[in-house]
Amino acid sequence: MSEVFFYHLTNSSLGQMLPQILDRTLQNNWRVLLRSVDQVQLDRLDAQLWGGNNTLFLPHGINGGTHDVDQPILLTMGRDNLNDAKALILVHGSKTTAEEVAGYERVSLIFNGNDQMAVDDARTDWKKLTDAGIRAKYWSQASGRWEMKAEKN
């Protein structure tokens, strides 16, 4: 059954947290579709994942390449699941629907907890998805480490 994890960033940046989530997801033998609404930010993530301070090797590509279908992690602004991903990660305000969530094992919605508009949007998304019967977990790092603060089945 599909589920959505909401990650409320307060103590780390997306660039710091994302490699951990991607690594765990790949350890599940799931391919990842990572979607953004901002091409500039997507290009930044691409650069960080290839040459950042990561000690992890995270093989990935940006949508539009000749090997999209083969990418373990595909960065995109589109909705098509070109790499047959089992996990969808939404960043920079990217949205989903209950119907789309049903096509994945897990959807992770990562948002900036220091941006009130992002927090409000995440609350709206939580309500919309849980009201549609989607299982959801809300994770916060307000205490300095990740803790599950809410769960809806």
Order of alpha helices (4+ residues) and beta strands (2+ residues): beta-alpha-beta-alpha-beta-beta-beta-alpha-beta-alpha-beta-beta
